[in-house]
Amino acid sequence: MFGTLAYYTTRFHRSFTAFTTARLQELGLSFGSLFPVVYVGKHPGCTQAQLTAALGMDWGYSQRCITKLVEDGFLTRQKEGRAYHLALSPKGEEAFAASHQVFFDWDREVLKALDPAEQEQLFALLGKIQKKEGAAPSTKP
């Protein structure tokens, strides 16, 4: 068990979650808000349906998350036709910058044990696994 990819993935996920949560709490965000904020920051004007599909979220969870982000002032939701389009508010822009940067900061901390060639090799191998497996084994039917 301890020498498996699943074990290491779980340990890295916990480490990333703790690292990210500490940074996001300073802004009033939760870990669950990270990916929606980053997605809207990279896709301004997207619809909630696009965000939900791209992030593989459950519709109900997506609705609650977006509603909270709008109520907390991180996102704006503008109705155009039959769909609502999402954008970052000024507060959301600040959160996006911090949310986006946390990926690079965590990588820098975790990867400092590897030299640049080892880091490149690690990413090449992980990319090979992801491509072959279609990102990950699916639990969806």
ZAMI-789901 format. One line per 3 residues: their letters; for each residue x, y, z of C-alpha. Coordinates in nm, 4 decimals, padded with zeros to 6 digits, always signed. Example, Ala and Ser with C-alpha at 12.3 -4.5 7.8 and 13.67 -1.06 7.14 Angstrom:
REM residues 2
as) +01.2300/-00.4500/+00.7800 ~ +01.3670/-00.1060/+00.7140 $
//
This chain:
REM residues 141
mfg) +00.0000/+00.0000/+00.0000 ~ +00.2704/+00.2534/+00.0981 ~ +00.4607/+00.2081/-00.2272 $
tla) +00.1612/+00.2675/-00.4538 ~ +00.0741/+00.5594/-00.6762 ~ -00.2615/+00.5796/-00.4966 $
yyt) -00.0845/+00.6281/-00.1625 ~ +00.1427/+00.9028/-00.2938 ~ -00.1444/+01.0707/-00.4765 $
trf) -00.3471/+01.0770/-00.1556 ~ -00.0562/+01.2216/+00.0426 ~ +00.0052/+01.4902/-00.2207 $
hrs) -00.3655/+01.5754/-00.2326 ~ -00.3771/+01.6209/+00.1448 ~ -00.0628/+01.8342/+00.1374 $
fta) -00.1958/+02.0504/-00.1462 ~ -00.5343/+02.0882/+00.0246 ~ -00.3776/+02.2014/+00.3539 $
ftt) -00.1362/+02.4399/+00.1788 ~ -00.4095/+02.5878/-00.0398 ~ -00.6685/+02.6131/+00.2363 $
arl) -00.4317/+02.8214/+00.4489 ~ -00.3784/+03.0645/+00.1589 ~ -00.7424/+03.0844/+00.0542 $
qel) -00.8772/+03.1410/+00.4049 ~ -00.6897/+03.4720/+00.4089 ~ -00.9210/+03.5774/+00.1247 $
gls) -01.2361/+03.4254/+00.2692 ~ -01.2440/+03.1346/+00.0240 ~ -01.2691/+02.7618/+00.0849 $
fgs) -01.0787/+02.4890/-00.0979 ~ -01.4007/+02.3951/-00.2787 ~ -01.4065/+02.7416/-00.4382 $
lfp) -01.0570/+02.7112/-00.5830 ~ -01.1349/+02.5478/-00.9157 ~ -01.4523/+02.7474/-00.9961 $
vvy) -01.2657/+03.0756/-00.9334 ~ -00.9703/+02.9651/-01.1477 ~ -01.2033/+02.8421/-01.4237 $
vgk) -01.4017/+03.1671/-01.4388 ~ -01.0755/+03.3647/-01.4288 ~ -00.9506/+03.1747/-01.7318 $
hpg) -01.2911/+03.1699/-01.9076 ~ -01.4637/+03.5030/-01.8358 ~ -01.8227/+03.5083/-01.9531 $
ctq) -01.8613/+03.1305/-01.9288 ~ -02.1962/+02.9876/-01.8324 ~ -02.2577/+02.7836/-01.5220 $
aql) -02.3282/+02.4816/-01.7442 ~ -01.9863/+02.5192/-01.9105 ~ -01.8123/+02.5495/-01.5740 $
taa) -02.0017/+02.2507/-01.4324 ~ -01.9166/+02.0302/-01.7302 ~ -01.5522/+02.1374/-01.7510 $
lgm) -01.4909/+02.0722/-01.3817 ~ -01.6982/+01.7526/-01.3710 ~ -01.9117/+01.8913/-01.0908 $
dwg) -02.2514/+01.7782/-00.9755 ~ -02.5141/+02.0343/-01.0839 ~ -02.6476/+02.0866/-00.7314 $
ysq) -02.3005/+02.1389/-00.5849 ~ -02.2152/+02.3744/-00.8698 ~ -02.5327/+02.5769/-00.8057 $
rci) -02.4571/+02.6102/-00.4324 ~ -02.0929/+02.6970/-00.4954 ~ -02.1686/+02.9626/-00.7585 $
tkl) -02.4467/+03.1134/-00.5466 ~ -02.2098/+03.1438/-00.2490 ~ -01.9324/+03.2948/-00.4620 $
ved) -02.1801/+03.5525/-00.5982 ~ -02.3184/+03.6296/-00.2498 ~ -01.9650/+03.6651/-00.1100 $
gfl) -01.8724/+03.9077/-00.3874 ~ -01.6193/+03.6953/-00.5795 ~ -01.8287/+03.6392/-00.8935 $
trq) -02.0899/+03.8277/-01.0890 ~ -02.3728/+03.6502/-01.2668 ~ -02.5320/+03.8305/-01.5619 $
keg) -02.8352/+03.6897/-01.7422 ~ -02.8033/+03.6944/-02.1206 ~ -03.0866/+03.5238/-02.3006 $
ray) -03.1638/+03.2006/-02.1168 ~ -02.8208/+03.1556/-01.9588 ~ -02.6298/+03.3243/-01.6804 $
hla) -02.2753/+03.4268/-01.7645 ~ -02.0114/+03.4369/-01.4934 ~ -01.7269/+03.6814/-01.4424 $
lsp) -01.4891/+03.7741/-01.1647 ~ -01.5620/+04.0803/-00.9557 ~ -01.2676/+04.2970/-00.8431 $
kge) -01.2586/+04.0860/-00.5251 ~ -01.2703/+03.7769/-00.7459 ~ -00.9765/+03.9041/-00.9538 $
eaf) -00.7680/+03.9214/-00.6364 ~ -00.8829/+03.5722/-00.5380 ~ -00.8040/+03.4430/-00.8888 $
aas) -00.4479/+03.5728/-00.8738 ~ -00.3911/+03.4072/-00.5353 ~ -00.5725/+03.0870/-00.6369 $
hqv) -00.3759/+03.0562/-00.9582 ~ -00.0440/+03.1300/-00.7872 ~ -00.0949/+02.8677/-00.5157 $
ffd) -00.0399/+02.5888/-00.7715 ~ +00.3049/+02.7217/-00.8581 ~ +00.3956/+02.7943/-00.4961 $
wdr) +00.3042/+02.4422/-00.3843 ~ +00.4936/+02.2876/-00.6757 ~ +00.8007/+02.4922/-00.5893 $
evl) +00.7906/+02.3725/-00.2277 ~ +00.7284/+02.0071/-00.3075 ~ +00.9623/+01.9796/-00.6034 $
kal) +01.2647/+02.1458/-00.4427 ~ +01.3884/+01.7943/-00.3538 ~ +01.4322/+01.7251/-00.7276 $
dpa) +01.6767/+01.8833/-00.9703 ~ +01.5338/+02.0343/-01.2929 ~ +01.6015/+01.7197/-01.4987 $
eqe) +01.4234/+01.5037/-01.2418 ~ +01.1284/+01.7445/-01.2356 ~ +01.1035/+01.7285/-01.6146 $
qlf) +01.1171/+01.3485/-01.6040 ~ +00.8488/+01.3342/-01.3337 ~ +00.6095/+01.5520/-01.5347 $
all) +00.6784/+01.3555/-01.8535 ~ +00.5962/+01.0275/-01.6788 ~ +00.2842/+01.1667/-01.5097 $
gki) +00.1696/+01.3083/-01.8437 ~ +00.2214/+00.9685/-02.0044 ~ +00.0060/+00.8015/-01.7383 $
qkk) -00.2655/+01.0649/-01.7713 ~ -00.2743/+01.0387/-02.1502 ~ -00.2869/+00.6583/-02.1485 $
ega) -00.5521/+00.6361/-01.8789 ~ -00.7639/+00.9255/-02.0068 ~ -00.6840/+01.1328/-01.6956 $
aps) -00.7818/+00.8668/-01.4413 ~ -00.9902/+00.5566/-01.3955 ~ -01.3491/+00.6724/-01.3923 $
tkp) -01.6104/+00.5943/-01.1295 ~ -01.8863/+00.7218/-01.3564 ~ -02.0902/+00.4710/-01.5596 $
//
